[in-house]
Amino acid sequence: MTKGALTAVALLAASSLFAGNSEDARRSAQGSQDAAKTAMTARSIEGMDFKLKSGEEAGVINELVFSTEEKEIVGLSVGTGFLGLGGSEHYIGFDDISISNHDRFNLTTSLAAEELEKYPRLDEESLQTERDPETEVRSGEFAMMDLVGRRVEGTSGESHGEVHDWIVDMETGDVPYVIVRQAPPFASPTGQGFDYYAVSADRIVGVSEGGLVLSVSDEAFASAGYIDENSLLRDADESGVHSFRYDAGRKQASL
């Protein structure tokens, strides 16, 4: 799939976007149907049922581990027991999961029960990070959901809002976008009135003590192109920040 097609699907997965009446847009959406089934928000993946090769429910997905360098999921943590509680936790590398099927409610792998038990618990030692001695910014592997709600800042420390969500392609593990939420004056606590931006993961520098660091200026947010029902991103589009409508209840694209 082209980067442009995945970009379009990523935004569809996080917003109330549809192709409109454009024949070109309809063809683009039709060609991305399979990808739409795999591009999801990280919030919707957290708590998803994790099934074994036999079809037995082994637990739920508690966490996704993201690499700031590779811009992709490198592993996930599965909690066994009722609703992922009261059992054990296992950190599985993404390449070891061997996804055989998934939808918006569960993920089925080719792992057997005895294979799952071999994987250790996710802890700080499981995550490989490196700190820049000059900037104190860390790069490497991070627990994705731990970053949700954290501050987003530029390379000079300026605030850009907070991490609201991520777009994840569960088929490939790619993470094309981080969803940034900004609170304009008079925004309501329910989320109405907030501004949401899809920022290319290529702009992620790393994680500081303050939060997620992006190589994006205030001007980039201020001039971000607005994506609506009549405009899907194309392959030639290289902008790193896009404003769009966000529907928190929408788990994945439904074309």
Summary of the structure (lengths in Angstrom):
residues: 255
radius of gyration: 18.3
end to end distance: 16.9
largest distance: 53.7
contacts: 799
relative contact order: 0.21
helix: 20%
strand: 38%
